[in-house]
Amino acid sequence: MPEPRISTPPDRMRAMVLHEQGPGRLRPLELEELPVPEPGPGQVLVQISTCAVCRTDLHVVDGDLAEPKLPLVLGHEIVGRVAAVGSGVTGLADYGVGDRVGVPWLGHTCMECEYCRSGQENLCDAARFTGYHLDGGYAEYTVADHRFAFPIPEPYGDLEAAPLLCAGLIGYRTLRMAERSLLRGADRVGLYGFGAAAHLIAQVITHQGGELYAFTRPGDTEGQRFARSLGAVWAGGSDETPPVALDAALIFAPVGALVPKALRDVGKGGVVVSGGIHMSDIPSFPYRDLWEERQIRSVANLTRKDALEFLEIAPRVPVRTTTVPYPLERANDALDDLRSGRLEGAAVLEIGDS
Protein backbone atom coordinates (compact mmCIF):
# COMPACT_ATOMS: atom_id res chain seq x y z
CA MET A 1 0.00 0.00 0.00
CA PRO A 2 1.44 3.43 -0.91
CA GLU A 3 2.64 5.72 1.85
CA PRO A 4 -0.07 8.14 3.01
CA ARG A 5 0.25 11.69 1.78
CA ILE A 6 -0.64 13.98 4.65
CA SER A 7 -0.16 17.72 4.31
CA THR A 8 -0.81 20.56 6.72
CA PRO A 9 -4.58 21.06 6.71
CA PRO A 10 -5.70 24.09 4.69
CA ASP A 11 -8.12 26.69 5.98
CA ARG A 12 -10.90 25.75 3.54
CA MET A 13 -12.25 22.53 2.05
CA ARG A 14 -14.73 21.35 -0.56
CA ALA A 15 -17.94 19.71 0.66
CA MET A 16 -21.29 18.61 -0.71
CA VAL A 17 -23.87 20.20 1.58
CA LEU A 18 -27.54 19.46 2.26
CA HIS A 19 -29.56 22.57 3.21
CA GLU A 20 -33.13 21.28 2.99
CA GLN A 21 -34.85 17.91 3.23
CA GLY A 22 -37.62 16.82 0.91
CA PRO A 23 -38.67 13.77 -1.11
CA GLY A 24 -37.76 13.44 -4.76
CA ARG A 25 -35.30 16.35 -5.00
CA LEU A 26 -33.07 15.72 -8.02
CA ARG A 27 -29.97 17.73 -6.95
CA PRO A 28 -30.27 17.98 -3.15
CA LEU A 29 -26.58 18.65 -2.44
CA GLU A 30 -24.61 21.79 -3.24
CA LEU A 31 -20.83 21.96 -3.74
CA GLU A 32 -19.46 24.55 -1.31
CA GLU A 33 -16.27 25.70 0.35
CA LEU A 34 -16.35 25.39 4.13
CA PRO A 35 -13.82 26.02 6.90
CA VAL A 36 -11.77 22.95 7.79
CA PRO A 37 -12.94 21.89 11.27
CA GLU A 38 -10.52 21.78 14.18
CA PRO A 39 -10.36 18.67 16.40
CA GLY A 40 -11.56 19.24 19.95
CA PRO A 41 -10.63 17.19 23.01
CA GLY A 42 -10.81 13.48 22.20
CA GLN A 43 -11.24 14.11 18.49
CA VAL A 44 -9.13 13.49 15.41
CA LEU A 45 -9.20 15.50 12.19
CA VAL A 46 -9.45 13.10 9.26
CA GLN A 47 -8.28 13.94 5.76
CA ILE A 48 -10.83 11.97 3.76
CA SER A 49 -9.83 9.70 0.92
CA THR A 50 -13.13 7.91 0.21
CA CYS A 51 -16.69 7.81 1.50
CA ALA A 52 -19.28 5.26 0.45
CA VAL A 53 -22.84 6.29 -0.34
CA CYS A 54 -25.52 4.60 1.76
CA ARG A 55 -29.29 4.25 1.46
CA THR A 56 -29.48 5.95 4.86
CA ASP A 57 -28.16 9.08 3.12
CA LEU A 58 -31.23 8.94 0.87
CA HIS A 59 -33.49 8.64 3.91
CA VAL A 60 -31.88 11.77 5.36
CA VAL A 61 -32.24 13.67 2.08
CA ASP A 62 -35.87 12.64 1.64
CA GLY A 63 -36.86 13.50 5.23
CA ASP A 64 -37.60 9.91 6.28
CA LEU A 65 -35.14 10.57 9.12
CA ALA A 66 -36.31 13.81 10.66
CA GLU A 67 -34.43 16.61 12.41
CA PRO A 68 -30.87 16.24 11.11
CA LYS A 69 -28.29 18.92 11.66
CA LEU A 70 -28.78 21.45 8.87
CA PRO A 71 -26.86 22.48 6.90
CA LEU A 72 -25.33 19.00 6.86
CA VAL A 73 -22.48 17.13 5.25
CA LEU A 74 -23.73 13.60 4.64
CA GLY A 75 -21.67 10.41 4.70
CA HIS A 76 -20.83 7.79 7.31
CA GLU A 77 -18.60 5.23 5.55
CA ILE A 78 -15.42 7.28 5.73
CA VAL A 79 -11.85 6.18 5.07
CA GLY A 80 -9.03 8.65 5.56
CA ARG A 81 -5.91 9.51 7.47
CA VAL A 82 -5.44 11.41 10.68
CA ALA A 83 -4.33 14.95 9.85
CA ALA A 84 -4.40 16.40 13.38
CA VAL A 85 -5.13 15.16 16.89
CA GLY A 86 -7.00 16.84 19.73
CA SER A 87 -6.05 16.54 23.38
CA GLY A 88 -6.76 13.32 25.25
CA VAL A 89 -6.71 10.95 22.27
CA THR A 90 -5.95 7.51 23.70
CA GLY A 91 -7.46 4.06 23.39
CA LEU A 92 -7.68 1.53 20.61
CA ALA A 93 -4.82 2.83 18.53
CA ASP A 94 -3.47 6.00 20.16
CA TYR A 95 -3.98 7.56 16.76
CA GLY A 96 -1.27 9.79 15.37
CA VAL A 97 -0.91 11.87 12.25
CA GLY A 98 -0.87 9.64 9.16
CA ASP A 99 -2.73 6.69 10.69
CA ARG A 100 -5.47 5.29 8.45
CA VAL A 101 -8.90 5.16 10.09
CA GLY A 102 -12.50 4.41 9.26
CA VAL A 103 -15.41 6.44 10.63
CA PRO A 104 -18.85 4.76 10.72
CA TRP A 105 -22.47 5.79 11.48
CA LEU A 106 -22.27 5.67 15.29
CA GLY A 107 -20.24 8.75 16.17
CA HIS A 108 -20.77 9.31 19.88
CA THR A 109 -22.58 7.94 22.95
CA CYS A 110 -22.82 9.05 26.57
CA MET A 111 -20.80 6.04 27.85
CA GLU A 112 -22.78 6.16 31.12
CA CYS A 113 -26.37 4.97 30.59
CA GLU A 114 -27.62 1.41 31.13
CA TYR A 115 -27.35 0.68 27.42
CA CYS A 116 -23.76 1.88 27.16
CA ARG A 117 -22.76 -0.03 30.30
CA SER A 118 -24.34 -3.28 29.06
CA GLY A 119 -22.76 -3.38 25.60
CA GLN A 120 -25.82 -1.92 23.86
CA GLU A 121 -24.38 1.51 23.15
CA ASN A 122 -26.20 1.44 19.80
CA LEU A 123 -29.41 2.09 21.79
CA CYS A 124 -28.05 5.04 23.82
CA ASP A 125 -30.61 7.88 23.96
CA ALA A 126 -27.80 10.41 23.62
CA ALA A 127 -26.19 8.75 20.60
CA ARG A 128 -24.98 11.02 17.80
CA PHE A 129 -24.64 9.77 14.27
CA THR A 130 -22.13 10.68 11.58
CA GLY A 131 -23.66 12.34 8.54
CA TYR A 132 -26.87 13.05 10.47
CA HIS A 133 -26.19 14.83 13.77
CA LEU A 134 -22.47 15.25 12.95
CA ASP A 135 -20.95 16.39 9.67
CA GLY A 136 -19.75 13.40 7.70
CA GLY A 137 -17.66 12.30 4.77
CA TYR A 138 -18.96 14.07 1.64
CA ALA A 139 -16.07 16.49 2.17
CA GLU A 140 -12.30 16.71 2.16
CA TYR A 141 -12.01 16.73 5.97
CA THR A 142 -14.08 15.79 9.00
CA VAL A 143 -13.59 15.46 12.75
CA ALA A 144 -14.44 12.28 14.66
CA ASP A 145 -14.48 11.04 18.24
CA HIS A 146 -11.37 8.85 18.35
CA ARG A 147 -13.27 6.21 20.35
CA PHE A 148 -15.56 5.65 17.37
CA ALA A 149 -12.88 5.49 14.67
CA PHE A 150 -11.25 2.20 13.71
CA PRO A 151 -8.07 0.97 12.05
CA ILE A 152 -8.68 -0.28 8.50
CA PRO A 153 -7.33 -3.78 7.70
CA GLU A 154 -4.23 -3.56 5.51
CA PRO A 155 -5.41 -5.78 2.62
CA TYR A 156 -8.03 -3.18 1.65
CA GLY A 157 -7.40 -0.08 -0.40
CA ASP A 158 -9.31 3.07 0.51
CA LEU A 159 -11.90 2.56 -2.24
CA GLU A 160 -12.57 -1.06 -1.30
CA ALA A 161 -12.64 -0.37 2.46
CA ALA A 162 -15.33 2.32 2.53
CA PRO A 163 -18.40 0.03 2.10
CA LEU A 164 -17.23 -2.15 4.99
CA LEU A 165 -18.02 0.68 7.41
CA CYS A 166 -21.80 0.57 7.12
CA ALA A 167 -22.94 -1.93 4.51
CA GLY A 168 -20.53 -4.45 5.98
CA LEU A 169 -21.13 -3.61 9.64
CA ILE A 170 -24.93 -3.53 9.40
CA GLY A 171 -24.95 -6.72 7.34
CA TYR A 172 -22.78 -8.37 9.98
CA ARG A 173 -24.96 -7.23 12.89
CA THR A 174 -28.11 -8.36 11.04
CA LEU A 175 -26.65 -11.84 10.49
CA ARG A 176 -25.47 -12.11 14.09
CA MET A 177 -28.91 -11.01 15.32
CA ALA A 178 -30.47 -13.84 13.33
CA GLU A 179 -27.96 -16.38 14.62
CA ARG A 180 -28.56 -15.36 18.24
CA SER A 181 -32.33 -15.73 17.75
CA LEU A 182 -32.20 -19.29 16.47
CA LEU A 183 -31.90 -22.43 18.58
CA ARG A 184 -30.23 -24.05 15.59
CA GLY A 185 -27.71 -22.77 13.07
CA ALA A 186 -28.70 -20.39 10.29
CA ASP A 187 -27.93 -22.89 7.52
CA ARG A 188 -30.35 -21.50 4.91
CA VAL A 189 -30.35 -17.70 4.78
CA GLY A 190 -32.41 -15.46 2.53
CA LEU A 191 -31.26 -11.95 1.64
CA TYR A 192 -34.03 -9.57 0.53
CA GLY A 193 -32.60 -6.71 -1.50
CA PHE A 194 -29.22 -7.53 -3.02
CA GLY A 195 -27.35 -4.24 -2.75
CA ALA A 196 -24.35 -2.98 -0.83
CA ALA A 197 -24.99 -4.74 2.50
CA ALA A 198 -26.26 -8.00 1.02
CA HIS A 199 -23.35 -8.46 -1.40
CA LEU A 200 -20.89 -8.23 1.52
CA ILE A 201 -22.63 -10.38 4.10
CA ALA A 202 -23.40 -12.98 1.40
CA GLN A 203 -19.69 -13.75 1.33
CA VAL A 204 -19.59 -14.28 5.10
CA ILE A 205 -22.60 -16.62 4.91
CA THR A 206 -21.07 -18.81 2.20
CA HIS A 207 -17.68 -18.74 3.96
CA GLN A 208 -19.41 -20.18 7.04
CA GLY A 209 -20.92 -22.94 4.94
CA GLY A 210 -24.45 -21.57 4.78
CA GLU A 211 -26.81 -21.83 1.82
CA LEU A 212 -27.62 -18.42 0.37
CA TYR A 213 -30.96 -17.50 -1.22
CA ALA A 214 -31.14 -14.07 -2.86
CA PHE A 215 -34.27 -12.01 -3.51
CA THR A 216 -34.10 -9.02 -5.86
CA ARG A 217 -36.63 -6.70 -7.44
CA PRO A 218 -38.85 -8.78 -9.75
CA GLY A 219 -37.24 -8.98 -13.17
CA ASP A 220 -33.78 -7.88 -12.01
CA THR A 221 -31.90 -10.62 -13.83
CA GLU A 222 -28.58 -8.77 -13.53
CA GLY A 223 -28.96 -8.57 -9.74
CA GLN A 224 -29.79 -12.27 -9.64
CA ARG A 225 -26.75 -13.08 -11.78
CA PHE A 226 -24.61 -11.01 -9.39
CA ALA A 227 -25.99 -12.93 -6.40
CA ARG A 228 -25.25 -16.29 -8.01
CA SER A 229 -21.70 -15.12 -8.77
CA LEU A 230 -21.26 -14.61 -5.01
CA GLY A 231 -22.43 -18.11 -4.17
CA ALA A 232 -26.23 -17.96 -4.03
CA VAL A 233 -27.71 -21.43 -4.61
CA TRP A 234 -30.96 -19.76 -5.71
CA ALA A 235 -31.78 -16.24 -6.86
CA GLY A 236 -35.17 -14.87 -7.85
CA GLY A 237 -37.59 -12.00 -7.52
CA SER A 238 -39.01 -10.95 -4.18
CA ASP A 239 -42.39 -12.14 -5.45
CA GLU A 240 -41.11 -15.72 -5.82
CA THR A 241 -41.05 -18.54 -3.28
CA PRO A 242 -37.70 -20.19 -2.51
CA PRO A 243 -37.41 -23.93 -3.13
CA VAL A 244 -36.85 -24.68 0.59
CA ALA A 245 -37.97 -23.19 3.89
CA LEU A 246 -35.39 -20.73 5.22
CA ASP A 247 -33.89 -20.59 8.70
CA ALA A 248 -33.42 -16.82 8.55
CA ALA A 249 -34.53 -13.96 6.33
CA LEU A 250 -32.42 -10.78 6.36
CA ILE A 251 -34.23 -7.79 4.87
CA PHE A 252 -32.13 -4.92 3.51
CA ALA A 253 -34.68 -3.36 1.13
CA PRO A 254 -36.79 -0.64 2.84
CA VAL A 255 -40.05 -2.30 1.77
CA GLY A 256 -42.47 -3.19 4.56
CA ALA A 257 -44.37 -5.68 2.40
CA LEU A 258 -41.31 -7.93 2.45
CA VAL A 259 -41.81 -8.70 6.17
CA PRO A 260 -44.95 -10.87 5.85
CA LYS A 261 -43.51 -12.35 2.63
CA ALA A 262 -40.32 -13.32 4.48
CA LEU A 263 -42.35 -14.78 7.36
CA ARG A 264 -44.00 -17.11 4.86
CA ASP A 265 -40.58 -18.05 3.47
CA VAL A 266 -39.02 -19.10 6.80
CA GLY A 267 -39.77 -22.43 8.43
CA LYS A 268 -40.92 -23.19 11.95
CA GLY A 269 -38.83 -21.35 14.51
CA GLY A 270 -37.33 -19.16 11.80
CA VAL A 271 -36.44 -15.50 12.20
CA VAL A 272 -36.93 -12.41 10.05
CA VAL A 273 -34.50 -9.54 10.75
CA SER A 274 -34.89 -6.07 9.27
CA GLY A 275 -31.47 -4.49 8.84
CA GLY A 276 -32.60 -1.04 7.72
CA ILE A 277 -32.97 2.22 9.62
CA HIS A 278 -36.22 3.07 7.82
CA MET A 279 -38.91 0.99 6.15
CA SER A 280 -42.29 1.63 4.59
CA ASP A 281 -45.28 0.51 6.65
CA ILE A 282 -45.65 -3.21 7.20
CA PRO A 283 -49.04 -4.46 5.97
CA SER A 284 -51.21 -6.57 8.24
CA PHE A 285 -50.86 -10.33 8.00
CA PRO A 286 -52.61 -13.34 9.55
CA TYR A 287 -51.31 -14.72 12.82
CA ARG A 288 -50.70 -18.11 11.18
CA ASP A 289 -47.77 -16.53 9.30
CA LEU A 290 -46.10 -15.72 12.63
CA TRP A 291 -47.21 -18.86 14.47
CA GLU A 292 -44.95 -21.83 15.19
CA GLU A 293 -42.41 -19.65 16.98
CA ARG A 294 -41.36 -17.50 14.05
CA GLN A 295 -39.77 -14.20 15.10
CA ILE A 296 -39.44 -10.66 13.75
CA ARG A 297 -36.54 -8.49 14.88
CA SER A 298 -34.97 -5.18 13.91
CA VAL A 299 -31.40 -3.93 13.92
CA ALA A 300 -30.61 -0.47 15.28
CA ASN A 301 -27.27 1.07 14.36
CA LEU A 302 -24.11 -0.79 15.43
CA THR A 303 -21.65 -1.08 18.28
CA ARG A 304 -17.89 -0.69 18.42
CA LYS A 305 -17.71 -4.41 19.16
CA ASP A 306 -19.48 -5.08 15.84
CA ALA A 307 -16.89 -2.96 14.05
CA LEU A 308 -13.89 -4.63 15.66
CA GLU A 309 -15.26 -8.13 15.02
CA PHE A 310 -16.25 -7.55 11.41
CA LEU A 311 -13.06 -5.71 10.45
CA GLU A 312 -11.10 -8.65 11.88
CA ILE A 313 -13.22 -11.23 10.04
CA ALA A 314 -13.47 -9.46 6.67
CA PRO A 315 -9.89 -10.04 5.44
CA ARG A 316 -10.01 -13.67 6.55
CA VAL A 317 -13.08 -14.53 4.44
CA PRO A 318 -11.95 -12.49 2.45
CA VAL A 319 -14.88 -10.13 1.92
CA ARG A 320 -14.46 -8.43 -1.46
CA THR A 321 -16.32 -5.21 -2.12
CA THR A 322 -17.77 -4.30 -5.50
CA THR A 323 -17.60 -0.52 -5.93
CA VAL A 324 -18.65 2.15 -8.40
CA PRO A 325 -16.46 5.26 -7.96
CA TYR A 326 -17.66 8.88 -8.31
CA PRO A 327 -15.80 12.15 -7.76
CA LEU A 328 -17.01 14.26 -4.83
CA GLU A 329 -18.82 16.76 -7.04
CA ARG A 330 -20.95 13.95 -8.51
CA ALA A 331 -22.42 12.92 -5.16
CA ASN A 332 -25.91 13.80 -6.44
CA ASP A 333 -25.45 11.37 -9.34
CA ALA A 334 -24.36 8.63 -6.93
CA LEU A 335 -27.48 9.18 -4.81
CA ASP A 336 -29.68 9.11 -7.92
CA ASP A 337 -28.10 5.88 -9.17
CA LEU A 338 -28.61 4.31 -5.73
CA ARG A 339 -32.24 5.41 -5.63
CA SER A 340 -32.99 4.02 -9.09
CA GLY A 341 -31.31 0.65 -8.48
CA ARG A 342 -28.70 1.15 -11.21
CA LEU A 343 -25.78 0.12 -8.98
CA GLU A 344 -24.14 -3.28 -8.71
CA GLY A 345 -22.40 -3.10 -5.37
CA ALA A 346 -21.69 0.18 -3.58
CA ALA A 347 -21.21 3.75 -4.79
CA VAL A 348 -18.07 5.34 -3.35
CA LEU A 349 -16.96 8.98 -3.53
CA GLU A 350 -13.25 9.37 -4.29
CA ILE A 351 -12.23 12.57 -2.54
CA GLY A 352 -8.51 12.63 -1.75
CA ASP A 353 -5.33 10.69 -2.34
CA SER A 354 -5.63 6.93 -1.82
VEXKOL-668914 format. One line per field, with one value per residue (C-alpha): residue number from 1; residue in three letters; x, y, z. Coordinates in steps of 0.2 Angstrom, whole numbers, always signed. Example, Ala and Ser with C-alpha at 12.3 -4.5 7.8 and 13.67 -1.06 7.14 Angstrom:
BEGIN
nr <- c(1; 2) .
rest <- c(Ala; Ser) .
X <- c(+62; +68) .
Y <- c(-22; -5) .
Z <- c(+39; +36) .
END
This chain:
BEGIN
nr <- c(1; 2; 3; 4; 5; 6; 7; 8; 9; 10; 11; 12; 13; 14; 15; 16; 17; 18; 19; 20; 21; 22; 23; 24; 25; 26; 27; 28; 29; 30; 31; 32; 33; 34; 35; 36; 37; 38; 39; 40; 41; 42; 43; 44; 45; 46; 47; 48; 49; 50; 51; 52; 53; 54; 55; 56; 57; 58; 59; 60; 61; 62; 63; 64; 65; 66; 67; 68; 69; 70; 71; 72; 73; 74; 75; 76; 77; 78; 79; 80; 81; 82; 83; 84; 85; 86; 87; 88; 89; 90; 91; 92; 93; 94; 95; 96; 97; 98; 99; 100; 101; 102; 103; 104; 105; 106; 107; 108; 109; 110; 111; 112; 113; 114; 115; 116; 117; 118; 119; 120; 121; 122; 123; 124; 125; 126; 127; 128; 129; 130; 131; 132; 133; 134; 135; 136; 137; 138; 139; 140; 141; 142; 143; 144; 145; 146; 147; 148; 149; 150; 151; 152; 153; 154; 155; 156; 157; 158; 159; 160; 161; 162; 163; 164; 165; 166; 167; 168; 169; 170; 171; 172; 173; 174; 175; 176; 177; 178; 179; 180; 181; 182; 183; 184; 185; 186; 187; 188; 189; 190; 191; 192; 193; 194; 195; 196; 197; 198; 199; 200; 201; 202; 203; 204; 205; 206; 207; 208; 209; 210; 211; 212; 213; 214; 215; 216; 217; 218; 219; 220; 221; 222; 223; 224; 225; 226; 227; 228; 229; 230; 231; 232; 233; 234; 235; 236; 237; 238; 239; 240; 241; 242; 243; 244; 245; 246; 247; 248; 249; 250; 251; 252; 253; 254; 255; 256; 257; 258; 259; 260; 261; 262; 263; 264; 265; 266; 267; 268; 269; 270; 271; 272; 273; 274; 275; 276; 277; 278; 279; 280; 281; 282; 283; 284; 285; 286; 287; 288; 289; 290; 291; 292; 293; 294; 295; 296; 297; 298; 299; 300; 301; 302; 303; 304; 305; 306; 307; 308; 309; 310; 311; 312; 313; 314; 315; 316; 317; 318; 319; 320; 321; 322; 323; 324; 325; 326; 327; 328; 329; 330; 331; 332; 333; 334; 335; 336; 337; 338; 339; 340; 341; 342; 343; 344; 345; 346; 347; 348; 349; 350; 351; 352; 353; 354) .
rest <- c(Met; Pro; Glu; Pro; Arg; Ile; Ser; Thr; Pro; Pro; Asp; Arg; Met; Arg; Ala; Met; Val; Leu; His; Glu; Gln; Gly; Pro; Gly; Arg; Leu; Arg; Pro; Leu; Glu; Leu; Glu; Glu; Leu; Pro; Val; Pro; Glu; Pro; Gly; Pro; Gly; Gln; Val; Leu; Val; Gln; Ile; Ser; Thr; Cys; Ala; Val; Cys; Arg; Thr; Asp; Leu; His; Val; Val; Asp; Gly; Asp; Leu; Ala; Glu; Pro; Lys; Leu; Pro; Leu; Val; Leu; Gly; His; Glu; Ile; Val; Gly; Arg; Val; Ala; Ala; Val; Gly; Ser; Gly; Val; Thr; Gly; Leu; Ala; Asp; Tyr; Gly; Val; Gly; Asp; Arg; Val; Gly; Val; Pro; Trp; Leu; Gly; His; Thr; Cys; Met; Glu; Cys; Glu; Tyr; Cys; Arg; Ser; Gly; Gln; Glu; Asn; Leu; Cys; Asp; Ala; Ala; Arg; Phe; Thr; Gly; Tyr; His; Leu; Asp; Gly; Gly; Tyr; Ala; Glu; Tyr; Thr; Val; Ala; Asp; His; Arg; Phe; Ala; Phe; Pro; Ile; Pro; Glu; Pro; Tyr; Gly; Asp; Leu; Glu; Ala; Ala; Pro; Leu; Leu; Cys; Ala; Gly; Leu; Ile; Gly; Tyr; Arg; Thr; Leu; Arg; Met; Ala; Glu; Arg; Ser; Leu; Leu; Arg; Gly; Ala; Asp; Arg; Val; Gly; Leu; Tyr; Gly; Phe; Gly; Ala; Ala; Ala; His; Leu; Ile; Ala; Gln; Val; Ile; Thr; His; Gln; Gly; Gly; Glu; Leu; Tyr; Ala; Phe; Thr; Arg; Pro; Gly; Asp; Thr; Glu; Gly; Gln; Arg; Phe; Ala; Arg; Ser; Leu; Gly; Ala; Val; Trp; Ala; Gly; Gly; Ser; Asp; Glu; Thr; Pro; Pro; Val; Ala; Leu; Asp; Ala; Ala; Leu; Ile; Phe; Ala; Pro; Val; Gly; Ala; Leu; Val; Pro; Lys; Ala; Leu; Arg; Asp; Val; Gly; Lys; Gly; Gly; Val; Val; Val; Ser; Gly; Gly; Ile; His; Met; Ser; Asp; Ile; Pro; Ser; Phe; Pro; Tyr; Arg; Asp; Leu; Trp; Glu; Glu; Arg; Gln; Ile; Arg; Ser; Val; Ala; Asn; Leu; Thr; Arg; Lys; Asp; Ala; Leu; Glu; Phe; Leu; Glu; Ile; Ala; Pro; Arg; Val; Pro; Val; Arg; Thr; Thr; Thr; Val; Pro; Tyr; Pro; Leu; Glu; Arg; Ala; Asn; Asp; Ala; Leu; Asp; Asp; Leu; Arg; Ser; Gly; Arg; Leu; Glu; Gly; Ala; Ala; Val; Leu; Glu; Ile; Gly; Asp; Ser) .
X <- c(+0; +7; +13; +0; +1; -3; -1; -4; -23; -28; -41; -55; -61; -74; -90; -106; -119; -138; -148; -166; -174; -188; -193; -189; -176; -165; -150; -151; -133; -123; -104; -97; -81; -82; -69; -59; -65; -53; -52; -58; -53; -54; -56; -46; -46; -47; -41; -54; -49; -66; -83; -96; -114; -128; -146; -147; -141; -156; -167; -159; -161; -179; -184; -188; -176; -182; -172; -154; -141; -144; -134; -127; -112; -119; -108; -104; -93; -77; -59; -45; -30; -27; -22; -22; -26; -35; -30; -34; -34; -30; -37; -38; -24; -17; -20; -6; -5; -4; -14; -27; -44; -62; -77; -94; -112; -111; -101; -104; -113; -114; -104; -114; -132; -138; -137; -119; -114; -122; -114; -129; -122; -131; -147; -140; -153; -139; -131; -125; -123; -111; -118; -134; -131; -112; -105; -99; -88; -95; -80; -61; -60; -70; -68; -72; -72; -57; -66; -78; -64; -56; -40; -43; -37; -21; -27; -40; -37; -47; -59; -63; -63; -77; -92; -86; -90; -109; -115; -103; -106; -125; -125; -114; -125; -141; -133; -127; -145; -152; -140; -143; -162; -161; -159; -151; -139; -144; -140; -152; -152; -162; -156; -170; -163; -146; -137; -122; -125; -131; -117; -104; -113; -117; -98; -98; -113; -105; -88; -97; -105; -122; -134; -138; -155; -156; -171; -171; -183; -194; -186; -169; -159; -143; -145; -149; -134; -123; -130; -126; -109; -106; -112; -131; -139; -155; -159; -176; -188; -195; -212; -206; -205; -188; -187; -184; -190; -177; -169; -167; -173; -162; -171; -161; -173; -184; -200; -212; -222; -207; -209; -225; -218; -202; -212; -220; -203; -195; -199; -205; -194; -187; -182; -185; -173; -174; -157; -163; -165; -181; -195; -211; -226; -228; -245; -256; -254; -263; -257; -254; -239; -230; -236; -225; -212; -207; -199; -197; -183; -175; -157; -153; -136; -121; -108; -89; -89; -97; -84; -69; -76; -81; -65; -55; -66; -67; -49; -50; -65; -60; -74; -72; -82; -89; -88; -93; -82; -88; -79; -85; -94; -105; -112; -130; -127; -122; -137; -148; -141; -143; -161; -165; -157; -143; -129; -121; -112; -108; -106; -90; -85; -66; -61; -43; -27; -28) .
Y <- c(+0; +17; +29; +41; +58; +70; +89; +103; +105; +120; +133; +129; +113; +107; +99; +93; +101; +97; +113; +106; +90; +84; +69; +67; +82; +79; +89; +90; +93; +109; +110; +123; +129; +127; +130; +115; +109; +109; +93; +96; +86; +67; +71; +67; +78; +66; +70; +60; +48; +40; +39; +26; +31; +23; +21; +30; +45; +45; +43; +59; +68; +63; +67; +50; +53; +69; +83; +81; +95; +107; +112; +95; +86; +68; +52; +39; +26; +36; +31; +43; +48; +57; +75; +82; +76; +84; +83; +67; +55; +38; +20; +8; +14; +30; +38; +49; +59; +48; +33; +26; +26; +22; +32; +24; +29; +28; +44; +47; +40; +45; +30; +31; +25; +7; +3; +9; +0; -16; -17; -10; +8; +7; +10; +25; +39; +52; +44; +55; +49; +53; +62; +65; +74; +76; +82; +67; +61; +70; +82; +84; +84; +79; +77; +61; +55; +44; +31; +28; +27; +11; +5; -1; -19; -18; -29; -16; +0; +15; +13; -5; -2; +12; +0; -11; +3; +3; -10; -22; -18; -18; -34; -42; -36; -42; -59; -61; -55; -69; -82; -77; -79; -96; -112; -120; -114; -102; -114; -107; -89; -77; -60; -48; -34; -38; -21; -15; -24; -40; -42; -41; -52; -65; -69; -71; -83; -94; -94; -101; -115; -108; -109; -92; -88; -70; -60; -45; -34; -44; -45; -39; -53; -44; -43; -61; -65; -55; -65; -81; -76; -73; -91; -90; -107; -99; -81; -74; -60; -55; -61; -79; -93; -101; -120; -123; -116; -104; -103; -84; -70; -54; -39; -25; -17; -3; -11; -16; -28; -40; -43; -54; -62; -67; -74; -86; -90; -96; -112; -116; -107; -96; -78; -62; -48; -30; -22; -5; +11; +15; +5; +8; +3; -16; -22; -33; -52; -67; -74; -91; -83; -79; -94; -109; -98; -88; -71; -53; -42; -26; -20; -2; +5; -4; -5; -3; -22; -25; -15; -23; -41; -38; -29; -43; -56; -47; -50; -68; -73; -62; -51; -42; -26; -22; -3; +11; +26; +44; +61; +71; +84; +70; +65; +69; +57; +43; +46; +46; +29; +22; +27; +20; +3; +6; +1; -16; -15; +1; +19; +27; +45; +47; +63; +63; +53; +35) .
Z <- c(+0; -5; +9; +15; +9; +23; +22; +34; +34; +23; +30; +18; +10; -3; +3; -4; +8; +11; +16; +15; +16; +5; -6; -24; -25; -40; -35; -16; -12; -16; -19; -7; +2; +21; +34; +39; +56; +71; +82; +100; +115; +111; +92; +77; +61; +46; +29; +19; +5; +1; +8; +2; -2; +9; +7; +24; +16; +4; +20; +27; +10; +8; +26; +31; +46; +53; +62; +56; +58; +44; +34; +34; +26; +23; +23; +37; +28; +29; +25; +28; +37; +53; +49; +67; +84; +99; +117; +126; +111; +118; +117; +103; +93; +101; +84; +77; +61; +46; +53; +42; +50; +46; +53; +54; +57; +76; +81; +99; +115; +133; +139; +156; +153; +156; +137; +136; +151; +145; +128; +119; +116; +99; +109; +119; +120; +118; +103; +89; +71; +58; +43; +52; +69; +65; +48; +39; +24; +8; +11; +11; +30; +45; +64; +73; +91; +92; +102; +87; +73; +69; +60; +43; +38; +28; +13; +8; -2; +3; -11; -6; +12; +13; +11; +25; +37; +36; +23; +30; +48; +47; +37; +50; +64; +55; +52; +70; +77; +67; +73; +91; +89; +82; +93; +78; +65; +51; +38; +25; +24; +13; +8; +3; -8; -15; -14; -4; +13; +5; -7; +8; +21; +7; +7; +25; +25; +11; +20; +35; +25; +24; +9; +2; -6; -14; -18; -29; -37; -49; -66; -60; -69; -68; -49; -48; -59; -47; -32; -40; -44; -25; -21; -20; -23; -29; -34; -39; -38; -21; -27; -29; -16; -13; -16; +3; +19; +26; +44; +43; +32; +32; +24; +18; +6; +14; +9; +23; +12; +12; +31; +29; +13; +22; +37; +24; +17; +34; +42; +60; +73; +59; +61; +50; +54; +46; +44; +39; +48; +39; +31; +23; +33; +36; +30; +41; +40; +48; +64; +56; +46; +63; +72; +76; +85; +70; +75; +69; +74; +70; +70; +76; +72; +77; +91; +92; +96; +79; +70; +78; +75; +57; +52; +59; +50; +33; +27; +33; +22; +12; +10; -7; -11; -27; -30; -42; -40; -42; -39; -24; -35; -43; -26; -32; -47; -35; -24; -40; -46; -29; -28; -45; -42; -56; -45; -44; -27; -18; -24; -17; -18; -21; -13; -9; -12; -9) .
END
